[in-house]
Amino acid sequence: MTINVLFAVLATLVSSSLLASSYYPAPIDDTKAVYLTSKEFFVQGDGVADDSDAIQKAIDKVQDTTNQGILFIPAGHYRLTKTIYVWPGVRLIGFGAARPVFVLAANTPGFQQDPAYMIFFAGFRPGSAHAPRAPGGRPLPGANATPPDANPGTFYSAMSNIDIEIREGNPGAVGVRARYAQHCFLAHMDFHLGSGLAGIHDGGNVAQDVHFYGGRYAIWTRKPSPGWQFTVIDATFENQREAAIREHEAGLTMIRPQFKNVPTAISIDPKYSDELWVKDARMENISGPALVISNENNARTEINMENVVCRDVPVFVSYRESGKQVVGQGIAYTVKTFSHGLHFDDIGSAPAIRDVYEASSVRALPEPVKSDIPDLPPMETWVNIRNFGARGDSLADDTEAFRKAIAAHRAIYLPSGQYRVTDTILLKADTVLIGLHPSVTRIVLADSTPAFQGVGSPKPLLEAPRAGTNIVTGLGLYTNGVNPRAVGVKWMAGSDSLMNDVRFLGGHGTVEPGATVDENFTIWQQIYNNTHTADSDIKRRWDGQYPSLWVTNGGGGTFVDIWTPSTFAQAGLYISNTSTPGRVYELSSEHHVRNEVVLQNVSNWQIYALQTEEERGESGFALPLEIRDSNNIVLANLHMYRVVSSYQPSPYAIKVMDSKNIQFRNVHCYSDSKVSFDNAVYDQTHDVELRQREFAWLDLPGKAPHALPEVPSPVLASGAKIDKVAGSFFNISGGAVDHSGNLYFVDAKSQTIYRWSATTRELSIVRTSPLDSAELAFDRAGDLLVISYAGDGTVYSFKPDAPNSDITLLKAEPAIPRPGMTPVLPVDYWRNENDFIEAESVKKPYQFVSPDATTFIPAGEDFVSGKLYYGSKLDDELRAFGMAPVVGGRPFYVTDASEEKTYVGDVGADGTLSNLRLFAEQGGEGLAVDENGNVYVAAGQVFVYDSSGRLRDTLKIPERPLQLLFGGSDQKTLFILAHGSLYSVQSRFRGR
């Protein structure tokens, strides 16, 4: 035996003492799964031989045979020498008396420079039958291309019960890269990181029962690929060299974390924000600040921590920019509450960035909070549903097999299959249903199942009884589209019950097990008819069933990693008539017609990392969250999103009625479309709106809020009132003012350009040509320049009073300096990354020059080429709510709604922004400047700042303002465009 091999064997023997207990200590029977065996894949599992190729071939076989599915990996030490790629929908699950371990031997070549990944969750497998296709069906890219990252469409991938071990001499090594989306997770894993870089780099969705030892970082992460939260449950962190967690914009939601012997527990990167929620944490021997906060003066920074016990943590919080610190309360202390961010004491109160720090010293630390995620029953008690006659072939009726199994046994295991049933599956009080992959292990109702037809009361596919201790995990539940009485699950189980890793199938992400990429694409196309207004099968009616997950009649328990996007259901999650405690950790409810989540007569629930998404076709009028007659509810790290192609305005994201003691912590309400929710919260009982979309703290005690006193405006004319001068529009923006002070604007849906006369104060129609007008500007000769959504890079012009047939098409010209001419630029921007200054200071390669050669519009390659982002155009010129001419020699102001900041900069002769610098920690949809240098920002209301960036005034507008322009015959009329209305008010000052 060589010396190197001897050392490898000894290292394997030593590391075996570090192994945690196996979550699946026995083999698991699944005829559709792939098993990593030496007979088929020549794997050794001795920690010495290189098993990389064998493992990769086994993963490939899963995709080749079932597309999505499971690779079972037996106990052993598997030495890796290169990156292993996990394809979408593939799960790696370890089993055996000891957990299998993926080992990176000392000084493995290629793992010295960071980041170098052991396990890489990929977006697709290049060159395979499952890869995206080029026109004509040719796979793209080639088989030897580097697999791309996981993405917002990467679902169901997972790794469970497998440890990671990185030995010395691998400073660039990372255990797992996991930038995936819904229903993906890492669970039951120990990361022994040694000299490595990190255990997880760029994680997402859920990590549960994960434990990190050593490494530069345990987790180094950023915004997950779909923008949702990253929830980490029951994790421990020890002996990291720089920080246990380094992150930004991760939506980090931490439940019962424990940190020990680290310089810093959580460090947020410079200039970045996060929505950080930490509950029931334990911190010991933290030499530096436990938490480092950045971007501290901005509303996008939302930090809340509750019940954190500390020992030897001298500095609890440090603020990166200011250097301010929040010190500990002695050797041992408990932090009841720490909060930093934008606070509303009530829905009617004035907000402010503030801290809350409630801490007290203790003599000894209490015991760690016990997990509320129960273990599965011992594997020797599991019975296989197929032993009771279930076929799982989607054709046979498996109802009786379920009834027999439930009557005789507690723990019932479902291997991969589609188990069709024809009646409700009634669980006993202690029944446990166990699957391991919700996309390939399904309980299904076929369309038109007789027992679920007609007009009648709700009839569940699955029912858990009152006060039960039930566990349902790893299953897909599918009520299909033509079962009008169907409820996915009626859950009445008690506070100790658990639902984990359950997918309510229907809509996006629902594919047939084993389907090819072409078949998946066909299935995806069938979600919609050709106008995206209904299912392709008219009998499968949207909003035609009862809720997917209905918790009622005293139901409660813990709900982890739930995805409920069936458009056929009236709601994804409906909780009613219960005071039994309930906890939700990472639930995604999406694509419903009316409601995503409803709480009716509910108390004592904690909902953490709830995410909602509204699609263009089905969800234009959907309400993400409705709370009625409820009490003592906490919602933390709540994300509510409308997709980029949305066009239907929506008044509010949350509606509350007759409820009290409702606590919101870290609310992130947003859209990269032009129709984000107008209001984050609407208190219907007291008829009060909260328009701020980003905030850290809001309490609704249930009482009528106090009205804020009105004070005279320093910028409006004496006695001026905000008047609604026109209405009944769909969604107006893109306005411009001519040299006479007349306002022109666009209602894009009706393809109409309007004019509001400064002299007659009357509205008239200028053009209704079907040319997809979006933005307007004027040149010095009075030509109206129109930026159009049609075609690739379309800009045209016409004289406002010319015949409708007269237009001049402007051509894109190479960008050059044009001294003496006026550039016209967007005043508002949206960035999906925190790169505003870098991205918007780049020279645009094209310019559109007005007919009189006095004015030009800079344009990017994306505009000229017609580039699409998820089917929509998101370039600056079209995404903006309005454009403004640059006034020579004066600073130019731009606002960034995504990061809630407004900047001031210079504009060069070629129209390039430069020298951008922060002006105000407020960003919104529109902006205007008056002759005195006051800057008006439309961000829920109109906030007025003086030229130094000091807030002077807040103008309250009856509807959410979108674009601001000065006009009128004296240039003192401030026009305010809202979605459906046009407002005006007289100012003391002329517009610039």
Salt bridges, closest charged atoms under 4 A:
GLU40 OE2 - LYS61 NZ 2.18
ASP53 OD1 - LYS82 NZ 2.61
ASP60 OD2 - ARG125 NH2 3.81
ASP64 OD1 - ARG125 NH1 2.74
ASP149 OD2 - ARG177 NH2 2.56
ASP163 OD1 - ARG99 NH1 2.90
GLU165 OE2 - ARG167 NE 3.01
ASP190 OD1 - ARG99 NH1 3.47
ASP202 OD2 - ARG177 NH1 3.01
ASP202 OD1 - HIS201 NE2 3.76
ASP202 OD2 - ARG222 NE 2.90
ASP209 OD2 - HIS188 ND1 2.77
ASP209 OD1 - HIS211 NE2 2.73
ASP234 OD1 - ARG256 NE 2.58
GLU242 OE2 - ARG216 NE 2.94
GLU249 OE1 - LYS223 NZ 3.90
ASP269 OD1 - ARG246 NE 2.87
ASP269 OD2 - HIS248 ND1 2.77
GLU275 OE2 - ARG300 NH1 2.77
GLU275 OE1 - HIS639 NE2 3.04
GLU284 OE2 - ARG282 NE 3.31
GLU284 OE1 - ARG311 NH2 2.43
GLU306 OE1 - LYS279 NZ 3.03
ASP345 OD1 - ARG354 NH1 3.30
ASP355 OD2 - LYS324 NZ 3.29
ASP355 OD1 - HIS340 ND1 2.51
ASP372 OD1 - ARG256 NH2 2.90
ASP372 OD2 - ARG583 NE 3.32
ASP393 OD2 - ARG391 NH2 3.75
GLU400 OE1 - ARG403 NH1 3.74
ASP423 OD2 - ARG403 NH2 3.08
ASP423 OD1 - LYS459 NZ 2.80
ASP447 OD2 - ARG540 NH1 2.68
ASP501 OD2 - ARG91 NH1 2.72
ASP501 OD1 - HIS183 NE2 3.41
ASP518 OD2 - ARG133 NH1 3.95
ASP535 OD1 - ARG540 NE 3.79
ASP543 OD2 - ARG594 NE 2.80
ASP561 OD1 - HIS183 ND1 3.96
GLU590 OE1 - HIS591 NE2 3.94
GLU596 OE1 - HIS592 ND1 2.62
GLU613 OE2 - HIS591 NE2 2.63
GLU618 OE2 - HIS508 NE2 3.65
GLU626 OE2 - ARG628 NH1 2.43
ASP678 OD1 - HIS979 NE2 2.97
ASP683 OD2 - HIS686 ND1 2.90
GLU689 OE1 - ARG691 NH2 3.37
GLU694 OE1 - ARG300 NH1 3.50
GLU694 OE2 - HIS668 ND1 2.55
ASP699 OD1 - ARG665 NH1 2.90
GLU775 OE2 - LYS674 NZ 3.69
ASP783 OD1 - LYS799 NZ 3.28
ASP801 OD1 - ARG755 NH1 3.28
GLU813 OE1 - ARG818 NH2 3.15
ASP835 OD1 - ARG831 NE 2.95
GLU840 OE2 - ARG831 NH1 3.87
ASP876 OD2 - LYS844 NZ 2.83
GLU877 OE2 - LYS844 NZ 3.66
GLU921 OE1 - LYS901 NZ 2.88
GLU925 OE2 - ARG693 NH1 2.95
GLU925 OE2 - ARG960 NE 2.83
ASP946 OD2 - ARG950 NE 3.16
